[in-house]
Amino acid sequence: MRLIQFETAQGQRHVAVVEGDQIHIVLGTENTRELALSAIRKGQGLVAEVLARGTQESPLSYRQLLEERRVLPPLDHQDPAHCLISGTGLTHLGSASTRDKMHQQNAADQSAMTDTARIFQWGIEGGRPASGTVGVQPEWFYKGDGSIVVRPGSAFDKPPFAEDAGEEPELTGLYVIGDDAKPYRVGFALGNEFSDHVMERRNYLYLAHSKLRNCSFGPELRVGELPRNLTGMSRILRDNEVVWEKEFLSGEDNMCHSLENLEYHHFKYTQFLRPGDVHVHFFGTATLSVADNIQTQEGDRFEISMPEFGAPLINGIQAGAAELPAGTVTTL
């Protein structure tokens, strides 16, 4: 089952099941978070909760909703501060070579390259422990709260201080924390973990800065287990012409960490277990256009697609708001 969240022209929210170009509205449901929490409280899965509520075919087409940019991220929180966006890196086979290739243009950055190789090797050796046991922890980063999320079809803001505006085609895990303070995976979605790779290239310790950007995920939420071997396509279009494209691989067969291990090392922190909160976690990628010396620009369009996730995730790039001038913090 694949779900979307959307809003009508009047701003009324709905959750719907997608079947081709048809959408079937889940009755009595305004958001996926409430749907998931209800399922948790009843001790049943999301599909069972949808079937119990029932659906009604909508006169609106899925294509129309996408074209009018009325499709929302497939999971959110009415208070963006209660939605945490995070991710893990060096999780996919080949990701270390991609990261090193990106850093090679800075010949003085040997220590970062060495650390990349080291943490990747740790993942190879201990990132896939037996189920129920703890493996090596991955690289982890904070990206922001729900306010940084851009809906499918809309543009990412490139801050004035940014040195790059690069895509990261990834899968995301979408989670809700239940009343029992335990994490529940609602499903998976395509993601674009938009980052500043030129800033990161200057020094690996700038990784944290480089991640504080917009992101997007969706448009569809895939309910259930994730196939072990997945192949997608990442494209950059400029004036409707493809300027770069490359396949990207995901799923556990293409990863050096198991999903269970990545999830454990995120939710082992008790501050991430606040009942009712939403978590969006990016699982990483081995495919970046910047590694092929591609420079994006305002007006470019990213398209990330994978057959198992329905419609592609599309986002553009636009100039962001003016930055806060230096020296403007006021002492009280």
ZADO-1210 file (C-alpha; in nm, 4 decimals, padded with zeros to 6 digits):
<atoms>
<atom x="00.0000" y="00.0000" z="00.0000" code="MET" pos="1"/>
<atom x="00.1170" y="00.3534" z="-00.0819" code="ARG" pos="2"/>
<atom x="-00.0251" y="00.6589" z="00.0946" code="LEU" pos="3"/>
<atom x="-00.0115" y="01.0323" z="00.0328" code="ILE" pos="4"/>
<atom x="-00.1145" y="01.3393" z="00.2250" code="GLN" pos="5"/>
<atom x="-00.2685" y="01.6245" z="00.0283" code="PHE" pos="6"/>
<atom x="-00.4698" y="01.9386" z="00.0708" code="GLU" pos="7"/>
<atom x="-00.7674" y="02.0674" z="-00.1244" code="THR" pos="8"/>
<atom x="-00.7832" y="02.4100" z="-00.2851" code="ALA" pos="9"/>
<atom x="-00.9595" y="02.5221" z="00.0343" code="GLN" pos="10"/>
<atom x="-00.6749" y="02.3915" z="00.2530" code="GLY" pos="11"/>
<atom x="-00.8534" y="02.0847" z="00.3896" code="GLN" pos="12"/>
<atom x="-00.6147" y="01.7970" z="00.4526" code="ARG" pos="13"/>
<atom x="-00.6664" y="01.4330" z="00.3588" code="HIS" pos="14"/>
<atom x="-00.4817" y="01.1015" z="00.3532" code="VAL" pos="15"/>
<atom x="-00.5326" y="00.8849" z="00.0459" code="ALA" pos="16"/>
<atom x="-00.4334" y="00.5495" z="-00.0998" code="VAL" pos="17"/>
<atom x="-00.2695" y="00.5802" z="-00.4434" code="VAL" pos="18"/>
<atom x="-00.3578" y="00.3366" z="-00.7222" code="GLU" pos="19"/>
<atom x="-00.2189" y="00.4579" z="-01.0530" code="GLY" pos="20"/>
<atom x="-00.3677" y="00.8006" z="-01.1208" code="ASP" pos="21"/>
<atom x="-00.6606" y="00.7328" z="-00.8876" code="GLN" pos="22"/>
<atom x="-00.6619" y="00.8287" z="-00.5219" code="ILE" pos="23"/>
<atom x="-00.8931" y="00.6825" z="-00.2610" code="HIS" pos="24"/>
<atom x="-00.9444" y="00.9109" z="00.0379" code="ILE" pos="25"/>
<atom x="-00.9195" y="00.7439" z="00.3793" code="VAL" pos="26"/>
<atom x="-01.2408" y="00.8334" z="00.5588" code="LEU" pos="27"/>
<atom x="-01.2260" y="01.0502" z="00.8699" code="GLY" pos="28"/>
<atom x="-00.8500" y="01.1034" z="00.8433" code="THR" pos="29"/>
<atom x="-00.6685" y="01.4357" z="00.8154" code="GLU" pos="30"/>
<atom x="-00.3076" y="01.3230" z="00.8602" code="ASN" pos="31"/>
<atom x="-00.0870" y="01.0157" z="00.8548" code="THR" pos="32"/>
<atom x="00.0434" y="01.0771" z="01.2063" code="ARG" pos="33"/>
<atom x="-00.3036" y="01.0483" z="01.3588" code="GLU" pos="34"/>
<atom x="-00.3707" y="00.7393" z="01.1455" code="LEU" pos="35"/>
<atom x="-00.0501" y="00.5750" z="01.2709" code="ALA" pos="36"/>
<atom x="-00.1096" y="00.6619" z="01.6373" code="LEU" pos="37"/>
<atom x="-00.4590" y="00.5155" z="01.6158" code="SER" pos="38"/>
<atom x="-00.3198" y="00.1932" z="01.4684" code="ALA" pos="39"/>
<atom x="-00.0599" y="00.1723" z="01.7460" code="ILE" pos="40"/>
<atom x="-00.3238" y="00.2174" z="02.0156" code="ARG" pos="41"/>
<atom x="-00.5349" y="-00.0592" z="01.8627" code="LYS" pos="42"/>
<atom x="-00.2378" y="-00.2929" z="01.8277" code="GLY" pos="43"/>
<atom x="-00.2737" y="-00.3280" z="01.4525" code="GLN" pos="44"/>
<atom x="-00.0830" y="-00.2336" z="01.1398" code="GLY" pos="45"/>
<atom x="-00.1346" y="00.0683" z="00.9199" code="LEU" pos="46"/>
<atom x="-00.3001" y="-00.1296" z="00.6382" code="VAL" pos="47"/>
<atom x="-00.5529" y="-00.2771" z="00.8816" code="ALA" pos="48"/>
<atom x="-00.6258" y="00.0719" z="01.0159" code="GLU" pos="49"/>
<atom x="-00.6887" y="00.2047" z="00.6634" code="VAL" pos="50"/>
<atom x="-00.9165" y="-00.0878" z="00.5788" code="LEU" pos="51"/>
<atom x="-01.1098" y="-00.0446" z="00.9036" code="ALA" pos="52"/>
<atom x="-01.1733" y="00.3228" z="00.8300" code="ARG" pos="53"/>
<atom x="-01.2619" y="00.2640" z="00.4685" code="GLY" pos="54"/>
<atom x="-01.1875" y="00.4704" z="00.1584" code="THR" pos="55"/>
<atom x="-01.3785" y="00.6715" z="-00.0982" code="GLN" pos="56"/>
<atom x="-01.2629" y="00.7393" z="-00.4533" code="GLU" pos="57"/>
<atom x="-01.1810" y="01.1054" z="-00.5106" code="SER" pos="58"/>
<atom x="-01.2767" y="01.3006" z="-00.8237" code="PRO" pos="59"/>
<atom x="-00.9289" y="01.4559" z="-00.8105" code="LEU" pos="60"/>
<atom x="-00.6536" y="01.2809" z="-01.0054" code="SER" pos="61"/>
<atom x="-00.3128" y="01.2135" z="-00.8547" code="TYR" pos="62"/>
<atom x="-00.1503" y="01.3852" z="-01.1518" code="ARG" pos="63"/>
<atom x="-00.3574" y="01.6966" z="-01.0923" code="GLN" pos="64"/>
<atom x="-00.2600" y="01.7119" z="-00.7262" code="LEU" pos="65"/>
<atom x="00.1091" y="01.6808" z="-00.8140" code="LEU" pos="66"/>
<atom x="00.0907" y="01.9443" z="-01.0867" code="GLU" pos="67"/>
<atom x="-00.0849" y="02.1868" z="-00.8518" code="GLU" pos="68"/>
<atom x="00.1696" y="02.1117" z="-00.5750" code="ARG" pos="69"/>
<atom x="-00.0992" y="02.0116" z="-00.3309" code="ARG" pos="70"/>
<atom x="00.0700" y="01.6866" z="-00.2304" code="VAL" pos="71"/>
<atom x="00.2266" y="01.7232" z="00.1137" code="LEU" pos="72"/>
<atom x="00.5131" y="01.5251" z="00.2659" code="PRO" pos="73"/>
<atom x="00.3603" y="01.1836" z="00.3480" code="PRO" pos="74"/>
<atom x="00.4209" y="01.2224" z="00.7245" code="LEU" pos="75"/>
<atom x="00.4467" y="01.5418" z="00.9290" code="ASP" pos="76"/>
<atom x="00.3548" y="01.6998" z="01.2617" code="HIS" pos="77"/>
<atom x="00.1283" y="02.0006" z="01.3104" code="GLN" pos="78"/>
<atom x="00.4058" y="02.1487" z="01.5258" code="ASP" pos="79"/>
<atom x="00.7260" y="02.1365" z="01.3137" code="PRO" pos="80"/>
<atom x="00.9395" y="02.1452" z="01.6297" code="ALA" pos="81"/>
<atom x="00.8141" y="01.7918" z="01.7051" code="HIS" pos="82"/>
<atom x="00.9424" y="01.6507" z="01.3750" code="CYS" pos="83"/>
<atom x="01.3131" y="01.5612" z="01.3795" code="LEU" pos="84"/>
<atom x="01.5050" y="01.5242" z="01.0519" code="ILE" pos="85"/>
<atom x="01.8272" y="01.3234" z="01.0788" code="SER" pos="86"/>
<atom x="02.0383" y="01.0847" z="00.8766" code="GLY" pos="87"/>
<atom x="02.3284" y="00.8446" z="00.8534" code="THR" pos="88"/>
<atom x="02.6175" y="00.8434" z="00.6094" code="GLY" pos="89"/>
<atom x="02.8668" y="00.5877" z="00.4746" code="LEU" pos="90"/>
<atom x="02.5941" y="00.3252" z="00.4932" code="THR" pos="91"/>
<atom x="02.5937" y="00.2039" z="00.1325" code="HIS" pos="92"/>
<atom x="02.8503" y="-00.0071" z="-00.0492" code="LEU" pos="93"/>
<atom x="03.0477" y="00.2369" z="-00.2616" code="GLY" pos="94"/>
<atom x="02.9672" y="00.5365" z="-00.0439" code="SER" pos="95"/>
<atom x="03.3214" y="00.5608" z="00.0893" code="ALA" pos="96"/>
<atom x="03.4704" y="00.5864" z="-00.2603" code="SER" pos="97"/>
<atom x="03.2135" y="00.8521" z="-00.3518" code="THR" pos="98"/>
<atom x="03.2954" y="01.0527" z="-00.0409" code="ARG" pos="99"/>
<atom x="03.6688" y="01.0192" z="-00.1025" code="ASP" pos="100"/>
<atom x="03.6265" y="01.1214" z="-00.4664" code="LYS" pos="101"/>
<atom x="03.4424" y="01.4303" z="-00.3505" code="MET" pos="102"/>
<atom x="03.7232" y="01.5164" z="-00.1097" code="HIS" pos="103"/>
<atom x="04.0105" y="01.4427" z="-00.3463" code="GLN" pos="104"/>
<atom x="03.9931" y="01.7923" z="-00.4914" code="GLN" pos="105"/>
<atom x="04.1209" y="01.9168" z="-00.1570" code="ASN" pos="106"/>
<atom x="04.4626" y="01.7535" z="-00.1465" code="ALA" pos="107"/>
<atom x="04.5238" y="01.8702" z="00.2100" code="ALA" pos="108"/>
<atom x="04.2190" y="01.6851" z="00.3407" code="ASP" pos="109"/>
<atom x="04.3949" y="01.3539" z="00.3935" code="GLN" pos="110"/>
<atom x="04.2703" y="01.3107" z="00.7504" code="SER" pos="111"/>
<atom x="03.9060" y="01.3335" z="00.6458" code="ALA" pos="112"/>
<atom x="03.9633" y="01.0780" z="00.3714" code="MET" pos="113"/>
<atom x="04.1291" y="00.8469" z="00.6218" code="THR" pos="114"/>
<atom x="03.8415" y="00.8859" z="00.8676" code="ASP" pos="115"/>
<atom x="03.5955" y="00.8143" z="00.5862" code="THR" pos="116"/>
<atom x="03.7699" y="00.4912" z="00.4982" code="ALA" pos="117"/>
<atom x="03.7964" y="00.3927" z="00.8633" code="ARG" pos="118"/>
<atom x="03.4307" y="00.4405" z="00.9567" code="ILE" pos="119"/>
<atom x="03.3211" y="00.2732" z="00.6331" code="PHE" pos="120"/>
<atom x="03.5368" y="-00.0293" z="00.7157" code="GLN" pos="121"/>
<atom x="03.3827" y="-00.0433" z="01.0631" code="TRP" pos="122"/>
<atom x="03.0443" y="-00.0640" z="00.8927" code="GLY" pos="123"/>
<atom x="03.1602" y="-00.3438" z="00.6634" code="ILE" pos="124"/>
<atom x="03.2889" y="-00.5409" z="00.9617" code="GLU" pos="125"/>
<atom x="03.0158" y="-00.4722" z="01.2164" code="GLY" pos="126"/>
<atom x="02.7195" y="-00.2928" z="01.0618" code="GLY" pos="127"/>
<atom x="02.5076" y="-00.6010" z="00.9989" code="ARG" pos="128"/>
<atom x="02.4871" y="-00.7867" z="01.3312" code="PRO" pos="129"/>
<atom x="02.2510" y="-01.0742" z="01.3988" code="ALA" pos="130"/>
<atom x="01.8943" y="-00.9591" z="01.4572" code="SER" pos="131"/>
<atom x="01.8415" y="-00.8456" z="01.8141" code="GLY" pos="132"/>
<atom x="02.2083" y="-00.7642" z="01.8715" code="THR" pos="133"/>
<atom x="02.3916" y="-00.4311" z="01.8503" code="VAL" pos="134"/>
<atom x="02.6385" y="-00.3558" z="01.5724" code="GLY" pos="135"/>
<atom x="02.8835" y="-00.0707" z="01.5180" code="VAL" pos="136"/>
<atom x="02.7300" y="00.2752" z="01.5168" code="GLN" pos="137"/>
<atom x="02.7211" y="00.4659" z="01.1860" code="PRO" pos="138"/>
<atom x="02.8017" y="00.8256" z="01.1065" code="GLU" pos="139"/>
<atom x="02.4982" y="01.0299" z="01.2226" code="TRP" pos="140"/>
<atom x="02.3914" y="01.3877" z="01.1572" code="PHE" pos="141"/>
<atom x="02.1169" y="01.6302" z="01.2523" code="TYR" pos="142"/>
<atom x="01.9500" y="01.8112" z="00.9643" code="LYS" pos="143"/>
<atom x="01.6732" y="02.0163" z="01.1252" code="GLY" pos="144"/>
<atom x="01.3124" y="02.0065" z="01.2343" code="ASP" pos="145"/>
<atom x="00.9965" y="01.9928" z="01.0268" code="GLY" pos="146"/>
<atom x="01.0319" y="02.3566" z="00.9203" code="SER" pos="147"/>
<atom x="01.3090" y="02.2661" z="00.6727" code="ILE" pos="148"/>
<atom x="01.0950" y="02.0169" z="00.4795" code="VAL" pos="149"/>
<atom x="00.9932" y="02.1249" z="00.1288" code="VAL" pos="150"/>
<atom x="00.6836" y="01.9606" z="-00.0155" code="ARG" pos="151"/>
<atom x="00.7180" y="01.7519" z="-00.3333" code="PRO" pos="152"/>
<atom x="00.7296" y="01.9699" z="-00.6433" code="GLY" pos="153"/>
<atom x="00.8536" y="02.2808" z="-00.4625" code="SER" pos="154"/>
<atom x="01.1999" y="02.4370" z="-00.4705" code="ALA" pos="155"/>
<atom x="01.4818" y="02.4168" z="-00.2183" code="PHE" pos="156"/>
<atom x="01.6170" y="02.7469" z="-00.0875" code="ASP" pos="157"/>
<atom x="01.9867" y="02.8015" z="-00.1548" code="LYS" pos="158"/>
<atom x="02.1118" y="03.0281" z="00.1267" code="PRO" pos="159"/>
<atom x="02.3248" y="03.3280" z="00.0239" code="PRO" pos="160"/>
<atom x="02.6208" y="03.1829" z="00.2137" code="PHE" pos="161"/>
<atom x="02.5932" y="02.8388" z="00.0484" code="ALA" pos="162"/>
<atom x="02.8782" y="02.7178" z="-00.1695" code="GLU" pos="163"/>
<atom x="02.6839" y="02.4338" z="-00.3303" code="ASP" pos="164"/>
<atom x="02.3259" y="02.3130" z="-00.3738" code="ALA" pos="165"/>
<atom x="02.3594" y="01.9407" z="-00.4282" code="GLY" pos="166"/>
<atom x="02.1163" y="01.6510" z="-00.4307" code="GLU" pos="167"/>
<atom x="02.1408" y="01.3276" z="-00.2318" code="GLU" pos="168"/>
<atom x="01.9032" y="01.0589" z="-00.3598" code="PRO" pos="169"/>
<atom x="01.8119" y="00.8413" z="-00.0637" code="GLU" pos="170"/>
<atom x="01.5460" y="00.6361" z="00.1029" code="LEU" pos="171"/>
<atom x="01.3950" y="00.7688" z="00.4232" code="THR" pos="172"/>
<atom x="01.2443" y="00.5861" z="00.7167" code="GLY" pos="173"/>
<atom x="00.9348" y="00.7544" z="00.8609" code="LEU" pos="174"/>
<atom x="00.8535" y="00.6988" z="01.2297" code="TYR" pos="175"/>
<atom x="00.6056" y="00.7938" z="01.4993" code="VAL" pos="176"/>
<atom x="00.6729" y="00.7605" z="01.8720" code="ILE" pos="177"/>
<atom x="00.3839" y="00.5836" z="02.0437" code="GLY" pos="178"/>
<atom x="00.2230" y="00.6593" z="02.3786" code="ASP" pos="179"/>
<atom x="00.4519" y="00.3891" z="02.5217" code="ASP" pos="180"/>
<atom x="00.7614" y="00.5969" z="02.4234" code="ALA" pos="181"/>
<atom x="00.8630" y="00.3355" z="02.1653" code="LYS" pos="182"/>
<atom x="00.9392" y="00.4034" z="01.7965" code="PRO" pos="183"/>
<atom x="00.7100" y="00.2651" z="01.5268" code="TYR" pos="184"/>
<atom x="00.8098" y="00.2642" z="01.1620" code="ARG" pos="185"/>
<atom x="00.5203" y="00.3977" z="00.9549" code="VAL" pos="186"/>
<atom x="00.6917" y="00.3216" z="00.6244" code="GLY" pos="187"/>
<atom x="00.9499" y="00.4396" z="00.3730" code="PHE" pos="188"/>
<atom x="00.9665" y="00.7187" z="00.1158" code="ALA" pos="189"/>
<atom x="01.2031" y="00.8527" z="-00.1485" code="LEU" pos="190"/>
<atom x="01.4127" y="01.1413" z="-00.0191" code="GLY" pos="191"/>
<atom x="01.6390" y="01.4201" z="-00.1395" code="ASN" pos="192"/>
<atom x="01.8782" y="01.5099" z="00.1398" code="GLU" pos="193"/>
<atom x="01.9843" y="01.8420" z="-00.0128" code="PHE" pos="194"/>
<atom x="02.3322" y="01.9412" z="00.1123" code="SER" pos="195"/>
<atom x="02.6319" y="02.1716" z="00.0587" code="ASP" pos="196"/>
<atom x="02.9064" y="01.9391" z="-00.0606" code="HIS" pos="197"/>
<atom x="03.1565" y="02.2122" z="-00.1462" code="VAL" pos="198"/>
<atom x="03.1489" y="02.3316" z="00.2125" code="MET" pos="199"/>
<atom x="03.1936" y="01.9738" z="00.3337" code="GLU" pos="200"/>
<atom x="03.4840" y="01.9273" z="00.0924" code="ARG" pos="201"/>
<atom x="03.6769" y="02.2098" z="00.2596" code="ARG" pos="202"/>
<atom x="03.7009" y="02.0151" z="00.5825" code="ASN" pos="203"/>
<atom x="03.5208" y="01.7050" z="00.7020" code="TYR" pos="204"/>
<atom x="03.4378" y="01.8826" z="01.0288" code="LEU" pos="205"/>
<atom x="03.2144" y="02.1136" z="00.8235" code="TYR" pos="206"/>
<atom x="02.9814" y="01.8183" z="00.7579" code="LEU" pos="207"/>
<atom x="02.7451" y="01.9381" z="01.0328" code="ALA" pos="208"/>
<atom x="02.7181" y="02.2831" z="00.8710" code="HIS" pos="209"/>
<atom x="02.6675" y="02.1342" z="00.5242" code="SER" pos="210"/>
<atom x="02.3591" y="01.9412" z="00.6344" code="LYS" pos="211"/>
<atom x="02.1639" y="02.2406" z="00.7708" code="LEU" pos="212"/>
<atom x="01.9608" y="02.2880" z="00.4550" code="ARG" pos="213"/>
<atom x="01.6163" y="02.2059" z="00.3184" code="ASN" pos="214"/>
<atom x="01.5173" y="01.8512" z="00.2326" code="CYS" pos="215"/>
<atom x="01.2230" y="01.6743" z="00.0752" code="SER" pos="216"/>
<atom x="01.0691" y="01.3277" z="00.0860" code="PHE" pos="217"/>
<atom x="00.7754" y="01.1529" z="-00.0749" code="GLY" pos="218"/>
<atom x="00.5487" y="01.2050" z="-00.2497" code="PRO" pos="219"/>
<atom x="00.4346" y="00.8563" z="-00.1467" code="GLU" pos="220"/>
<atom x="00.4754" y="00.6576" z="00.1712" code="LEU" pos="221"/>
<atom x="00.5349" y="00.2869" z="00.1088" code="ARG" pos="222"/>
<atom x="00.3847" y="00.0779" z="00.3889" code="VAL" pos="223"/>
<atom x="00.5467" y="-00.2529" z="00.4870" code="GLY" pos="224"/>
<atom x="00.8901" y="-00.4049" z="00.4575" code="GLU" pos="225"/>
<atom x="01.1529" y="-00.2658" z="00.2214" code="LEU" pos="226"/>
<atom x="01.2738" y="-00.4835" z="-00.0698" code="PRO" pos="227"/>
<atom x="01.6353" y="-00.5855" z="-00.0194" code="ARG" pos="228"/>
<atom x="01.7554" y="-00.4755" z="-00.3636" code="ASN" pos="229"/>
<atom x="01.6370" y="-00.1463" z="-00.5104" code="LEU" pos="230"/>
<atom x="01.7525" y="00.0530" z="-00.8136" code="THR" pos="231"/>
<atom x="01.6540" y="00.4137" z="-00.8689" code="GLY" pos="232"/>
<atom x="01.7471" y="00.7000" z="-01.0981" code="MET" pos="233"/>
<atom x="01.8749" y="01.0444" z="-00.9995" code="SER" pos="234"/>
<atom x="01.8552" y="01.3232" z="-01.2585" code="ARG" pos="235"/>
<atom x="01.9314" y="01.6929" z="-01.2837" code="ILE" pos="236"/>
<atom x="01.7410" y="01.8891" z="-01.5479" code="LEU" pos="237"/>
<atom x="01.8204" y="02.2394" z="-01.6716" code="ARG" pos="238"/>
<atom x="01.5794" y="02.4072" z="-01.9127" code="ASP" pos="239"/>
<atom x="01.4091" y="02.0660" z="-01.9465" code="ASN" pos="240"/>
<atom x="01.7335" y="01.9057" z="-02.0637" code="GLU" pos="241"/>
<atom x="01.9027" y="01.6315" z="-01.8631" code="VAL" pos="242"/>
<atom x="02.2499" y="01.7572" z="-01.7634" code="VAL" pos="243"/>
<atom x="02.3330" y="01.4592" z="-01.5404" code="TRP" pos="244"/>
<atom x="02.1780" y="01.1256" z="-01.4513" code="GLU" pos="245"/>
<atom x="02.2927" y="00.8136" z="-01.2747" code="LYS" pos="246"/>
<atom x="02.1445" y="00.5023" z="-01.1189" code="GLU" pos="247"/>
<atom x="02.1565" y="00.4684" z="-00.7439" code="PHE" pos="248"/>
<atom x="02.1218" y="00.1517" z="-00.5405" code="LEU" pos="249"/>
<atom x="01.9583" y="00.0986" z="-00.2050" code="SER" pos="250"/>
<atom x="01.8033" y="-00.1747" z="00.0052" code="GLY" pos="251"/>
<atom x="01.9958" y="-00.3910" z="00.2495" code="GLU" pos="252"/>
<atom x="02.1671" y="-00.5956" z="-00.0238" code="ASP" pos="253"/>
<atom x="02.3485" y="-00.2751" z="-00.1228" code="ASN" pos="254"/>
<atom x="02.4231" y="-00.1501" z="00.2280" code="MET" pos="255"/>
<atom x="02.6975" y="-00.2172" z="00.4798" code="CYS" pos="256"/>
<atom x="02.4586" y="-00.1484" z="00.7698" code="HIS" pos="257"/>
<atom x="02.1294" y="-00.3235" z="00.8328" code="SER" pos="258"/>
<atom x="01.8219" y="-00.1073" z="00.8741" code="LEU" pos="259"/>
<atom x="01.7741" y="-00.2561" z="01.2199" code="GLU" pos="260"/>
<atom x="02.1211" y="-00.1400" z="01.3196" code="ASN" pos="261"/>
<atom x="02.0689" y="00.2112" z="01.1831" code="LEU" pos="262"/>
<atom x="01.7361" y="00.2378" z="01.3626" code="GLU" pos="263"/>
<atom x="01.8820" y="00.1141" z="01.6904" code="TYR" pos="264"/>
<atom x="02.1613" y="00.3715" z="01.6887" code="HIS" pos="265"/>
<atom x="01.9128" y="00.6524" z="01.6303" code="HIS" pos="266"/>
<atom x="01.6473" y="00.5544" z="01.8796" code="PHE" pos="267"/>
<atom x="01.8888" y="00.4480" z="02.1541" code="LYS" pos="268"/>
<atom x="01.8856" y="00.8138" z="02.2601" code="TYR" pos="269"/>
<atom x="01.6012" y="00.8719" z="02.5047" code="THR" pos="270"/>
<atom x="01.5506" y="01.2319" z="02.3894" code="GLN" pos="271"/>
<atom x="01.4252" y="01.0855" z="02.0605" code="PHE" pos="272"/>
<atom x="01.1475" y="00.8874" z="02.2311" code="LEU" pos="273"/>
<atom x="00.8988" y="01.1615" z="02.3165" code="ARG" pos="274"/>
<atom x="00.5437" y="01.0287" z="02.2634" code="PRO" pos="275"/>
<atom x="00.3707" y="01.1714" z="01.9586" code="GLY" pos="276"/>
<atom x="00.6871" y="01.2970" z="01.7882" code="ASP" pos="277"/>
<atom x="00.7655" y="01.2285" z="01.4236" code="VAL" pos="278"/>
<atom x="01.1093" y="01.1242" z="01.2946" code="HIS" pos="279"/>
<atom x="01.2326" y="01.1313" z="00.9355" code="VAL" pos="280"/>
<atom x="01.5632" y="00.9503" z="00.8934" code="HIS" pos="281"/>
<atom x="01.7719" y="00.9543" z="00.5740" code="PHE" pos="282"/>
<atom x="01.9533" y="00.6235" z="00.5197" code="PHE" pos="283"/>
<atom x="02.2365" y="00.7480" z="00.2969" code="GLY" pos="284"/>
<atom x="02.3505" y="00.7110" z="-00.0631" code="THR" pos="285"/>
<atom x="02.6550" y="00.6261" z="-00.2727" code="ALA" pos="286"/>
<atom x="02.5572" y="00.8487" z="-00.5677" code="THR" pos="287"/>
<atom x="02.6240" y="01.2244" z="-00.5823" code="LEU" pos="288"/>
<atom x="02.6485" y="01.4487" z="-00.8882" code="SER" pos="289"/>
<atom x="02.9163" y="01.6593" z="-00.7184" code="VAL" pos="290"/>
<atom x="03.1488" y="01.3576" z="-00.7333" code="ALA" pos="291"/>
<atom x="03.1249" y="01.3934" z="-01.1136" code="ASP" pos="292"/>
<atom x="03.2082" y="01.7666" z="-01.0891" code="ASN" pos="293"/>
<atom x="02.8521" y="01.8801" z="-01.1613" code="ILE" pos="294"/>
<atom x="02.7695" y="02.2315" z="-01.0443" code="GLN" pos="295"/>
<atom x="02.4009" y="02.2981" z="-00.9949" code="THR" pos="296"/>
<atom x="02.2406" y="02.6396" z="-01.0330" code="GLN" pos="297"/>
<atom x="01.9179" y="02.8165" z="-00.9502" code="GLU" pos="298"/>
<atom x="01.6395" y="02.6956" z="-01.1751" code="GLY" pos="299"/>
<atom x="01.7720" y="02.3383" z="-01.1976" code="ASP" pos="300"/>
<atom x="01.5314" y="02.0552" z="-01.1193" code="ARG" pos="301"/>
<atom x="01.6081" y="01.7338" z="-00.9339" code="PHE" pos="302"/>
<atom x="01.4149" y="01.4165" z="-01.0169" code="GLU" pos="303"/>
<atom x="01.4569" y="01.1088" z="-00.7985" code="ILE" pos="304"/>
<atom x="01.2635" y="00.8003" z="-00.8988" code="SER" pos="305"/>
<atom x="01.2268" y="00.4343" z="-00.8092" code="MET" pos="306"/>
<atom x="00.9479" y="00.2124" z="-00.9484" code="PRO" pos="307"/>
<atom x="00.8613" y="00.0667" z="-00.6082" code="GLU" pos="308"/>
<atom x="00.7770" y="00.4148" z="-00.4751" code="PHE" pos="309"/>
<atom x="00.5397" y="00.5385" z="-00.7447" code="GLY" pos="310"/>
<atom x="00.5685" y="00.8965" z="-00.8631" code="ALA" pos="311"/>
<atom x="00.9151" y="01.0576" z="-00.8681" code="PRO" pos="312"/>
<atom x="01.0245" y="01.3121" z="-00.6102" code="LEU" pos="313"/>
<atom x="01.0798" y="01.6419" z="-00.7925" code="ILE" pos="314"/>
<atom x="01.2281" y="01.9616" z="-00.6461" code="ASN" pos="315"/>
<atom x="01.3900" y="02.2746" z="-00.7849" code="GLY" pos="316"/>
<atom x="01.6476" y="02.5260" z="-00.6576" code="ILE" pos="317"/>
<atom x="01.5764" y="02.8907" z="-00.5842" code="GLN" pos="318"/>
<atom x="01.7547" y="03.1759" z="-00.4079" code="ALA" pos="319"/>
<atom x="01.6954" y="03.1734" z="-00.0344" code="GLY" pos="320"/>
<atom x="01.6105" y="03.4656" z="00.1893" code="ALA" pos="321"/>
<atom x="01.8804" y="03.7142" z="00.2858" code="ALA" pos="322"/>
<atom x="02.1001" y="03.5957" z="00.5702" code="GLU" pos="323"/>
<atom x="02.1092" y="03.7588" z="00.9107" code="LEU" pos="324"/>
<atom x="02.3837" y="04.0273" z="00.9035" code="PRO" pos="325"/>
<atom x="02.6814" y="03.9779" z="01.1315" code="ALA" pos="326"/>
<atom x="02.6660" y="04.1582" z="01.4631" code="GLY" pos="327"/>
<atom x="02.2872" y="04.1784" z="01.4855" code="THR" pos="328"/>
<atom x="02.2386" y="03.9694" z="01.7999" code="VAL" pos="329"/>
<atom x="02.0982" y="04.1955" z="02.0717" code="THR" pos="330"/>
<atom x="02.2095" y="04.1731" z="02.4315" code="THR" pos="331"/>
<atom x="01.9202" y="04.1972" z="02.6775" code="LEU" pos="332"/>
</atoms>
